Amino acid sequence: MTHSVPIYACQPLCFNQRLFRKNLTRQPLIKVFKDAIAGINEHLDNRFLEGEDVRSLIAERSHVVDILLHYAWHQNTFDDDISLIAVGGYGRSELHPKSDVDILILLDDSAETKYSEQLQTFITLCWDIGLDIGSSVRTLSQCVELAKNDITVATNLLDCRRLCGSDALRDQLHTLTNVHHIWPASAFYHAKLQEQIDRHKKHNDSEYNLEPNIKKSPGGLRDIQTIHWVAKRYYGVKTLQQLQNKNFFTEYEYGVLNTCEATLWKIRYALHYVAGRADERLLFEYQRELASLFGYEDSDKGLAVEQFMRTYYRAVLALRELNDVLLQSLNEKIHDYQNAQNIQPLNDNFQLRDGYIEVIHNNVFKEYPPALLEIFVLLGNNPSIKGVRTNTIRLLNESRFLIDEEFRQNPINKQLFLQLFKVERGLVTQLKRMKRYNILGRYLPAFGKITGQMQHDLFHRYTVDDHTLLVIQKMRHFTLPSAEQEFPIAAHILKRINKPEILYLAGLFHDIGKGRGGDHSTLGAQDAIEFGQSHGLTSNDTKLLAWLVQSHLLMSYVSQKQDTSEPDVIHAFALKVGNQRNLDYLYALTVADMNGTNPDIWNSWRASLMRQLYTETKRALRRGLENTLDQAEYIEETKQHALNKLQDRNVDLQKAQDLWQDMGSEYFVREGHIDIAWQTEAIIEHNTQSDHNKPLILVRDDTTLQWGGATQIFIRMPDQGNVFLAAATVFAQLGLNIHDARIYNSDSGHTIDTFYVLDENDQPVEEGSTKEQKILDALHEELKHVIQGEYSDVIKKRTPRLLKQFPIPTRTKMETAEGANYTTLEVISPDRHNLLATIGQVFLDHDILVCNAKISTLGERVEDIFFITDANGNTINNQTTGDALQKAICQALDQEVEASL
């Protein structure tokens, strides 16, 4: 049959059609096709690795697939009432290594069931030879009806081209689905725009996701295709090249479109190559390999992977800007806004045309450069403005070179920039516009340096510039009524501070020093001082701004790494803060920073830690920094409050005081009176029972108590061994994460342990739930074994995919502060569910007791602090003992990660 198959007219240089036809007569059909596909894949991949232009490669691949489908199609006999049509990316002759081959088999209405057997044979052959076919079989009427009701189908048909079969049928399809019959230009435009808005939302409306989808993320290939589709629909053309003389884009814009599209195509081709499948996400496991493939190397400019990703981010940022301009341009043409009569003057430079801002004349920026900033102030002060006219956006892009040192030193421009931070609404929207049009980066060159700068870890989910604007967005969110429930303190602060613009400027500068080497807080603080002095801020405002930038990590560090139940910690922090104004600003900045760094960082427990630190520091400031709280006085006050609570509960106060004789002073320093009363009542009741030597275990939701935010688990039992290990093992088995641990030993030989835990979703365990009962049952069972000197094995699970890409070796640090009654051990290691149980096992093996623990998870790593003693309750001052302990922890954790890879 092969001899009767017509020779395919197009003959790519990379494919020997004569040899292919000969092999079809000599070898098994499927083998010939498979060999041809393998050969072309290897050939094109080699040319890609040698640096050939990616455009020619994806076009050639498409042409070769055209030929293969031609021969597969002609293995059957068809009449003129059927047509094989390429659609989607394949219809545009854009076929990447692992892309789907999307085809439409179009039938005349009279042939709906005529070719069922032949088509099944054809589709099966396509799959057998290794083509990833995405196929649909429809009659002409079905196609038209679907296209009328489904924008996706109508869009796919825009890119269709005939491969085999009837030309007339294809032409009828074009006619019946063109702009005159279905989806007029306006309806099509709005449908595609809404589709893009919805798609962007699914990707955080940001070009800067750390594992972006190169196809669907904002600024990705789908945004380019959206421009193609809408323009084709409106102008009735086949390609964007045909629009070069239709005043659709400028020569510069067309150049940006082509260059950035080629960049993304190159990355996508490489991504398919290294992934071995049609993966569109730039996952961490591919980023390093792609960086190496493209020749990036680690240097003082940053890691190779960070440099590579910055290239990607710069491309998608440019495409996002171009997408805005061109879609806005089409919107104006479709709706004929150029001839709109509703014009409202705003000032000497700008006016509104049907709700969109535009320059009065084309020389506005040239004649009055401050208008480059003034336009954003106007937009911020007039939230009803719909957007910026296309011609004005283009003038902004053409005129931004005017922002030089002379421009920056102009007092008018300085005042305009400050005014922007005082607008009532739309600050972040304008800052995003300024970033996208490269106005912000030119006015603040330091911001330009962090644009597109990523940090290759799982803690920082956004590039530095995107994070910066997100922090300011969080601050603005604190002013909304909806924030009063989620962020009550921050919302209250934003209502009462008299200069919120200083807070917003602190958000702008807090990370601006990153990537320059050195301490970014110090570098940013220096930038803030220079900014404040040059922009006319008062001396006090400049000092506050610089202090906030310098100290922006202080509050999160103290809340997560130090024991804020100790008055000395609060007093030391209060001394650094100095006054209530500084505390308010720092709290709002810290909460916004944490929420804008990683959506997984902020949870109920961290919120409670921050709330506790803020409230206790506020009390210390009211008391006066010179008035330190006497510990004996503090303990007596705590006991009295607890006794009052117990009296209300009709608890025997003498029994309570007798019980407290057992407890050391540390218990009353670190525990609040509400918890002391609750625990005391439970112990007294437990001691009256016949089995009082069994462990007392209590579980309750702490969200209604002093600080809230976690499930509190209380354990009291005769001191038989390492309860920390037993509890950590049980919690790991139940999917609970320890966020705080407090451990005390009484004179009567009992250990008292309090753990604060959250579930896998960072939520407290629901009180009275089956999960709560499982915790009680599992702890009782495990502690029964502990009393017998036995411990369950630490459960092992595979390391999550993302953590495998960040093989951080475990680091430890050990020190004993002067006068302290415990040794501090810090452990930094990749996070995993059973980490604390593993550490607990090492503590048991080395006869180490845990007095307290501060657990902090930062993306892919933990930074946990343990307050420990030896078996006799003494600090660990022997260097040999300390070194052996640290070495054992590092080995246990690192070997565990290696074993799971």
NORSUL-V558160 format. One record per helix or strand of 3 or more residues. SS is the DSSP state (2 for helix, 1 for strand). FROM is the first residue (numbers start at 1). LEN is the number of residues. If there is no record, write none. Layout:
((SS FROM LEN) (SS FROM LEN))
This chain:
((2 2 3) (2 17 10) (2 29 21) (2 54 20) (1 82 5) (2 88 4) (1 101 7) (2 109 3) (2 116 13) (1 133 7) (2 140 10) (2 151 8) (1 161 5) (2 167 10) (2 185 18) (2 221 15) (2 240 4) (2 251 25) (2 284 10) (2 304 31) (2 337 3) (1 343 3) (1 350 4) (1 356 4) (2 364 4) (2 371 11) (2 390 13) (2 405 5) (2 411 10) (2 427 10) (2 440 4) (2 445 6) (2 464 14) (2 483 4) (2 488 9) (2 500 10) (2 520 15) (2 539 12) (2 554 8) (2 567 11) (2 580 18) (2 604 20) (2 631 18) (2 653 8) (2 665 6) (2 673 15) (1 696 6) (2 702 3) (1 711 8) (2 723 11) (1 737 9) (1 750 9) (2 770 18) (2 801 4) (1 811 5) (1 823 8) (2 835 11) (1 848 7) (1 861 10) (2 879 22))
